């Protein structure tokens, strides 16, 4: 049963009842409209939809395409949601004119303090319009700077620790050269294309300068993984700092204020940001303001995967725009060769991000490393032979090591296979799949799969940040003498803690595709959302498929698969325009 605001009437009530607006959207629009002296229902509808879009990840609302591109939020995750109802959308030209004339809306040239801003047909909350313009200004300013160096050839890669020669890759060479020559470098590419290898090469190339280098990422796990990958053979490891973007900027607890900003830049000569696709507009703006013009900024990420949970798709916007990061002060380089995954997985990923559903299906049907299993949600996941095979092999290996007290080995065993779902709930969701698989494994393995107490081999997903571990870290429970301990899988050294400290951790027999970003597994089982789900997008499928190194099994319908490949995620912004 949907909650509908008591105060909602007319067109606003209709949109609330049909699932297009949430309580927070209505109340924010109603409050800001009241403060700004606006009472027109159609203008308030625009305000509410702009608030909704911000909540769903877009920076603004495009009034010209709202009636055709927006979708209602589905309460059902099992494929039985009703088709969207016909709604009384305002006529576009009159709607834009009415919004533009509102006393609560400023124009791009208007410096008045109003809650909303209209730029063409794009309606923003004013704060986000200002952030977008500020980010644009900084990127253009950095691009206008002279080159920091004049190298014409990338320095040779340092010897590998195992003594083997580094493979030559012209795209990696171009990325290293760009990072040395320019103040701003954007390096994009999928998993296994060598982004962390490039960071190591850049650090070696700049060794004579002895720069202070920050290695940062949106999450603690990603930041620690980057630091671990480059610190071991770094020429001056004491000059390296690693941590989250929040720590880099000096974010204050329960406050939007940062210690570092344009007046107090971060104290580093080089700032490297990994997993930039997960960085929101707000965080990216704060980062750019806090990086001094003389500091090299190197941003790494994959613009084709899922974006930040918060508003913005900054990395994708920067790559798509032709005038934000440009020479002489900036460069964008895309890596194309995946050295880590099976070739047919790379081929499938390419077909997905190109939006070629026919090619993607052909690749699946021609490869032994790719499987497609029809799944409608009507059977128990653990009844599917493909699920049983992979889940039992992985759980058996993890439990065997856990019973011997080998936490690090048990954690590595968990990386052999992972079930990835788009939804959290419903017959296509994480909770249902994890519960089904865990229950079945309990019938196959002794002392396994309990609901109410820890057990050896229990896989866990941590869901909060502490001084010891981060949201997104994984753990496994092991036998420790006569008792049990949980071993958290950290990059430097596994951390052994009492299972009671992880009471709020989630079962890890399945996880959301969003939570899997930055991870790699030998094999993944991908549970596609059902047709009609708003989560069924190209970026979701691409992110899931590229988590695998050796094998991918997709569960769902070909209709859902085709829809996903042909439907790019909708993240409205004005940055790339």
Secondary structure in CASP SS format (residue, H / E / C, confidence):
PFRMAT SS
TARGET T0000
AUTHOR 0000-0000-0000
METHOD secondary structure of the structure
MODEL  1
X C 1.00
X C 1.00
X C 1.00
X C 1.00
X C 1.00
X C 1.00
X C 1.00
X C 1.00
X C 1.00
X H 1.00
X H 1.00
X H 1.00
X H 1.00
X H 1.00
X H 1.00
X H 1.00
X H 1.00
X C 1.00
X C 1.00
X C 1.00
X C 1.00
X C 1.00
X H 1.00
X H 1.00
X H 1.00
X H 1.00
X H 1.00
X H 1.00
X H 1.00
X H 1.00
X H 1.00
X H 1.00
X H 1.00
X H 1.00
X H 1.00
X H 1.00
X C 1.00
X C 1.00
X C 1.00
X C 1.00
X H 1.00
X H 1.00
X H 1.00
X H 1.00
X H 1.00
X H 1.00
X H 1.00
X H 1.00
X H 1.00
X H 1.00
X H 1.00
X H 1.00
X H 1.00
X H 1.00
X H 1.00
X C 1.00
X C 1.00
X C 1.00
X C 1.00
X C 1.00
X E 1.00
X E 1.00
X C 1.00
X C 1.00
X C 1.00
X H 1.00
X H 1.00
X H 1.00
X H 1.00
X C 1.00
X C 1.00
X C 1.00
X C 1.00
X C 1.00
X C 1.00
X C 1.00
X C 1.00
X C 1.00
X C 1.00
X C 1.00
X C 1.00
X C 1.00
X C 1.00
X C 1.00
X C 1.00
X C 1.00
X C 1.00
X C 1.00
X C 1.00
X C 1.00
X C 1.00
X H 1.00
X H 1.00
X H 1.00
X H 1.00
X H 1.00
X H 1.00
X H 1.00
X H 1.00
X H 1.00
X C 1.00
X C 1.00
X C 1.00
X C 1.00
X E 1.00
X E 1.00
X E 1.00
X C 1.00
X C 1.00
X C 1.00
X C 1.00
X C 1.00
X C 1.00
X C 1.00
X C 1.00
X E 1.00
X E 1.00
X E 1.00
X E 1.00
X C 1.00
X C 1.00
X E 1.00
X E 1.00
X E 1.00
X E 1.00
X H 1.00
X H 1.00
X H 1.00
X H 1.00
X H 1.00
X H 1.00
X H 1.00
X H 1.00
X H 1.00
X H 1.00
X H 1.00
X H 1.00
X H 1.00
X H 1.00
X H 1.00
X H 1.00
X H 1.00
X H 1.00
X C 1.00
X C 1.00
X C 1.00
X C 1.00
X C 1.00
X C 1.00
X C 1.00
X C 1.00
X C 1.00
X C 1.00
X C 1.00
X C 1.00
X C 1.00
X C 1.00
X C 1.00
X C 1.00
X C 1.00
X C 1.00
X C 1.00
X C 1.00
X C 1.00
X C 1.00
X C 1.00
X C 1.00
X C 1.00
X C 1.00
X H 1.00
X H 1.00
X H 1.00
X H 1.00
X H 1.00
X H 1.00
X H 1.00
X H 1.00
X H 1.00
X H 1.00
X H 1.00
X H 1.00
X C 1.00
X C 1.00
X E 1.00
X E 1.00
X E 1.00
X E 1.00
X E 1.00
X C 1.00
X C 1.00
X C 1.00
X C 1.00
X C 1.00
X C 1.00
X H 1.00
X H 1.00
X H 1.00
X H 1.00
X H 1.00
X H 1.00
X H 1.00
X H 1.00
X H 1.00
X H 1.00
X H 1.00
X C 1.00
X H 1.00
X H 1.00
X H 1.00
X C 1.00
X C 1.00
X C 1.00
X E 1.00
X E 1.00
X E 1.00
X E 1.00
X E 1.00
X C 1.00
X C 1.00
X H 1.00
X H 1.00
X H 1.00
X H 1.00
X H 1.00
X H 1.00
X H 1.00
X H 1.00
X H 1.00
X H 1.00
X H 1.00
X H 1.00
X C 1.00
X C 1.00
X C 1.00
X C 1.00
X C 1.00
X H 1.00
X H 1.00
X H 1.00
X E 1.00
X E 1.00
X E 1.00
X E 1.00
X E 1.00
X H 1.00
X H 1.00
X H 1.00
X H 1.00
X H 1.00
X C 1.00
X E 1.00
X C 1.00
X C 1.00
X C 1.00
X C 1.00
X C 1.00
X C 1.00
X E 1.00
X C 1.00
X C 1.00
X E 1.00
X C 1.00
X C 1.00
X E 1.00
X C 1.00
X C 1.00
X C 1.00
X C 1.00
X C 1.00
X E 1.00
X E 1.00
X E 1.00
X E 1.00
X E 1.00
X C 1.00
X H 1.00
X H 1.00
X H 1.00
X C 1.00
X C 1.00
X H 1.00
X H 1.00
X H 1.00
X H 1.00
X H 1.00
X H 1.00
X H 1.00
X H 1.00
X H 1.00
X H 1.00
X C 1.00
X C 1.00
X C 1.00
X C 1.00
X C 1.00
X E 1.00
X E 1.00
X E 1.00
X E 1.00
X E 1.00
X E 1.00
X C 1.00
X C 1.00
X C 1.00
X C 1.00
X C 1.00
X C 1.00
X C 1.00
X C 1.00
X C 1.00
X C 1.00
X C 1.00
X C 1.00
X H 1.00
X H 1.00
X H 1.00
X H 1.00
X H 1.00
X H 1.00
X H 1.00
X C 1.00
X C 1.00
X C 1.00
X C 1.00
X C 1.00
X C 1.00
X C 1.00
X C 1.00
X C 1.00
X E 1.00
X E 1.00
X E 1.00
X E 1.00
X E 1.00
X C 1.00
X C 1.00
X C 1.00
X C 1.00
X C 1.00
X C 1.00
X C 1.00
X C 1.00
X H 1.00
X H 1.00
X H 1.00
X H 1.00
X H 1.00
X H 1.00
X H 1.00
X H 1.00
X H 1.00
X H 1.00
X H 1.00
X C 1.00
X C 1.00
X C 1.00
X H 1.00
X H 1.00
X H 1.00
X H 1.00
X H 1.00
X H 1.00
X H 1.00
X H 1.00
X H 1.00
X H 1.00
X C 1.00
X C 1.00
X C 1.00
X E 1.00
X E 1.00
X E 1.00
X E 1.00
X E 1.00
X C 1.00
X C 1.00
X C 1.00
X C 1.00
X C 1.00
X C 1.00
X H 1.00
X H 1.00
X H 1.00
X C 1.00
X H 1.00
X H 1.00
X H 1.00
X H 1.00
X H 1.00
X H 1.00
X H 1.00
X H 1.00
X H 1.00
X H 1.00
X H 1.00
X H 1.00
X H 1.00
X H 1.00
X H 1.00
X H 1.00
X H 1.00
X H 1.00
X H 1.00
X C 1.00
X C 1.00
X C 1.00
X H 1.00
X H 1.00
X H 1.00
X H 1.00
X H 1.00
X H 1.00
X H 1.00
X H 1.00
X C 1.00
X C 1.00
X E 1.00
X E 1.00
X E 1.00
X E 1.00
X E 1.00
X C 1.00
X E 1.00
X C 1.00
X C 1.00
X C 1.00
X C 1.00
X C 1.00
X E 1.00
X H 1.00
X H 1.00
X H 1.00
X H 1.00
X H 1.00
X H 1.00
X H 1.00
X H 1.00
X H 1.00
X H 1.00
X H 1.00
X H 1.00
X H 1.00
X H 1.00
X H 1.00
X C 1.00
X C 1.00
X C 1.00
X C 1.00
X C 1.00
X C 1.00
X C 1.00
X C 1.00
X C 1.00
X C 1.00
X C 1.00
X C 1.00
X C 1.00
X C 1.00
X E 1.00
X E 1.00
X E 1.00
X C 1.00
X C 1.00
X C 1.00
X C 1.00
X C 1.00
X C 1.00
X C 1.00
X C 1.00
X C 1.00
X C 1.00
X C 1.00
X C 1.00
X E 1.00
X E 1.00
X E 1.00
X E 1.00
X E 1.00
X E 1.00
X E 1.00
X C 1.00
X C 1.00
X E 1.00
X E 1.00
X E 1.00
X E 1.00
X E 1.00
X E 1.00
X C 1.00
X C 1.00
X C 1.00
X C 1.00
X C 1.00
X C 1.00
X E 1.00
X E 1.00
X E 1.00
X C 1.00
X H 1.00
X H 1.00
X H 1.00
X H 1.00
X C 1.00
X C 1.00
X C 1.00
X E 1.00
X E 1.00
X C 1.00
X C 1.00
X C 1.00
X E 1.00
X E 1.00
X C 1.00
X H 1.00
X H 1.00
X H 1.00
X C 1.00
X C 1.00
X C 1.00
X C 1.00
X E 1.00
X E 1.00
X E 1.00
X E 1.00
X E 1.00
X E 1.00
X E 1.00
X C 1.00
X C 1.00
X C 1.00
X C 1.00
X C 1.00
X C 1.00
X C 1.00
X C 1.00
X C 1.00
X C 1.00
X H 1.00
X H 1.00
X H 1.00
X H 1.00
X H 1.00
X H 1.00
X H 1.00
X H 1.00
X C 1.00
X C 1.00
X E 1.00
X E 1.00
X E 1.00
X E 1.00
X E 1.00
X E 1.00
X E 1.00
X E 1.00
X E 1.00
X C 1.00
X H 1.00
X H 1.00
X H 1.00
X H 1.00
X H 1.00
X H 1.00
X H 1.00
X H 1.00
X H 1.00
X C 1.00
X C 1.00
X C 1.00
X C 1.00
X C 1.00
X C 1.00
X C 1.00
X C 1.00
X C 1.00
X C 1.00
X C 1.00
END
